[in-house]
Amino acid sequence: MNRLWCLFFSVAAILAVVFFYIGPSMGWWFPGVAASPLGQQIDDLFYLILAITGVTFIGVHLVLGYILWKFGEVPGKKSLYQHGSHTLEVVWSIVPAGILLFIALYQMDVWAAYRMKSRFDQDAMANPVAEVTARQFEWRIRYPAPGKVLQDTPQADDLYTVNDLHTPAGKPVVIKLRSEDVLHSFFLPHLRVKQDAVPGLVIPVWFHANEPKVYDLVCAELCGWGHYKMRGQLTAQSQVDFDAYMQKLQQSQNDDGYREAAAE
């Protein structure tokens, strides 16, 4: 029976090698290639941690398989109690601690770039593209009128859309994130951006779409019975196309009644 367990642990290690090797190419870990510079850094950090844990997992299983094969089912063999090795205990405490410290230090730059306002692009911070308000179960988007800067409070000439966020591509942009009712989570999976929307808070979120494209925008926080349908899209466009879109949106919303209804 011990030999059977030996084969089990050995096969598990072999399968782990196969899955770790082909997983990224099959798109099992992330939804496609990261579409932003920060997203690529996050992917690199993920795969580094995956490699460390993968090597540890495979090594442990190989050792288990070897022990079961060599020492299992030996007639007349008796176990011998031993207090243990102080040196070994120190080693297996220091090595994991060192690995965790390395990961903690290695990820600090990525975390700072993602979360610290001082690391955001200051031009983008001064000119947010839009305000995104999460509510059950949709994304309400408010833009400033072309040529104007987004204000904290709605203005008479603001522009509105629902579940359809447009931003320029190829440069950092900032949106202001709010929640109107419960906790939501603003998630752009292809850009590796996720930020909780908290009632009562206005949270700046920055991202950088590498190329003009349409990306998924979803809610990653269970926010009620209609959570599953709280989906939108991010359309990253060239600056020229974005400006043209804003002009077109302004022309289609020059009706004050529409703006008032959208703002409610």
N, C-alpha and C positions, 0 to 999 in steps of 0.2 A: 504493500500500500504506500509505503514511503517513497518508493521509486516512482509511483504514479504522481505523487505530489511533486517530485523532482521534475518530471516532465511538464507538469502544469506550470510551475514557476519559470521554467526555461522557455516554454512556448510564449508565456506572457511577456517575457523580456524581448523575445524575437518580434512579436507583434507590435510591441511598443516602439522598437526601432523602425519598423515599417511605417507605422502611423505618423511618427515624428518626422520621418523623411518625406512622405508623400502628402501629409496634411496641408502644408501651405500651398503647394501647387494645385491641390484639389479645391482650395477655397473653404476648407472646413473650419478654420479658426476665425477668419474675418470675412466680411462681405466684399470681396474684391480687393484690389490694391489700394492702399491709402491714397486719397485724392488731395492731400494737403501736406506741406512740409512737416508740420507738427505731427500729423497722423503717421508719417513715415518714422519719426522718432519714437512714437508710442509703439508702433509695430516692432521696431528694433528692440525696444526694452522688453516687450512681451516675449519675443523669440529668444532673447538672452535668458530670461527666467525659465522659459520652457526647456531650453538646452540644459540648464543647471539641474532642474528638477527631473528632467528625462534621464540624464546620466546617472543621477542618484537612484532613481527608480530601477533602471536596468541593472546597475551594479548590485543593489540589494537583492534583486531576484536571482541573479546569477550566483551570488553567495549562498542564498537559501537552497537553490537547486544543487549546488556542489555539496553542501553539508548533508542534505537528505540522501544524495546518491552515495556519498562516501561512508556515512555513519549510520544510515538507516538499515534496518533488518539484518543486523550482525548477530548471529546466534551466540548467546552467552554473554553479550556485551552489556555492561552495566554503566549507568550514568555516574559521574563523579562530581560531587558538589565542590565548587571552588568559589571563594569570596569574590574574586574578580581582579582586574588589573587597574590600579589607580592611574597609571599612565594612559591606558586606553580610554578611561572615563574622561580624563582631562582633554585628550585629543578629540574625542567625539563631541565634546562641549565647545571647544575652541573653534574647530573647523566650521560647524554650522553658524556659530556666532560671527565668524569672520565673513562668511558668505553673505549673511543677512546685512552686515554692516556695509559690505561692498555694494550690494543692491541699493541700500538706503542712500548711499552717497552718489551712486551712479544715476539714480532717477531724479535727484534734486533739480538738475537743470531743466529736465523735461517738465517737471511739476511747476517750477517757477515760470517757465515760458507759458504754461497753460493757465495758471491761476493768479499770478501776481500782476496787478494793474501796472506796476512800474515797468514790466517787460512787454506790455501791449504796445502796438504801434500808436504813437501819440496823436498823429494826424487822424487815424481811424477813431481813436477815443474822443477826439474833439468833434467829430462829425459822424455820429452813428447813422447807419443806413436806415434803420427802422426800429420800431418798438414792436415786440412780439408779445402778445398777451394770450396766455393759455387759459382756456376755460372748458368746462365739460360741454361738448367734446370736440373742440376745434381750436385752431390757431388764428387769432385775430391779429392782423398786421397793419400797423400805422406808419406811413411814410411822410416825411416833410414834403411840401410842394417843391418842385424843381427850383434850384438856386437858393433854397432856404435850409436852415439847420433844424434838426429835430428838437422840439421843446419837451420839457417834462410833462406839461399839460397839453391836451389836444388844442389845436388851432383851427380856425374856420376853414383854412385852405388845405388842411391835411388830406392825405389820400389813404384809402383803405382797401384791403383785400382779405380774403379768408382762405387759409390753407395754401397760400401761394406766395412764397417769399422769393423776391428777386434781389440779387446782389451783383456787384461787379466781380469778375473773375481775375485771377492773376495778381491779387494784392490783398493785404489784410483788411478785413471789415469788422465792424462792431455792431451788434444789435443790443437793445435793452430788453431784458426778459422780465416779464411780470406773470403773476397768476391772479385770476379774478375770483377763484373759489377755493380749490383744494391744491394739494401738492401735485405737480406735473413734472415731467422731465423732458427737456428739449434735447433731442437726440438726432444727430446727423451721422449715421453709422459709417458712411463712406469717407467722411472727413475725420472720424474718431472724436467727435465733439459730443459731450453730454453734460448737461447742467440742469439741476433741479430748479424749477420755478416755484418760489415760495411766496405764499400770500403775504402782502405787506412789504415785500422787498423788491427793489429794482436792481437787477444783476446784469452787469455788462458781460457779454459773451463775444469772444472774438474767434474768427476762423479765416482760413485762406484757401479758397478753392483753386486748384492748380489750373484748371482749364474750363472753358464754357461747357456746361453740361447740366442735366437735370438730376438732382440727387433726392433720395428719400428723406423726409422729415417725419419722425414718429415721436410718440410719447412713450418714455421708458419707465413710467411710474404708474402702478395700478391706481387709477383715479376714479373708478366708478364702473357702472354696468356698461357704459359705451366706450370704455378705454380702447377696445380693439379697433374701433373705427376712427380714432383720433390720429388721422394721417394727413400729411400735407406734402409739399415738395419745395425744394430749394432750386431755383433756376439761376445758375451762375452764368453771367453774360459778359461779353466785352463791354468796356466802358461806353462805347458808342451805342451799342444795342440797349444797354441799361438806361441810358439817357433817353433814348427813343421810347422805351417802354414807359418810363415815367411821364413823358409828354403825352403819350397815348392814354395812360391812366388818368391823367389830369383832364384831358378832353372828355373822357367818358364819365367823369364824376364832377362836372361843373354844376351839378344840380345840388343845391344845399340840402334838400330833403334827403337825398341819398346819403350824404355825409352824416347827417344827424342820425339816420337809421343805422348806419354802419357803426357809429360810435356808441350806440346804446348797448 
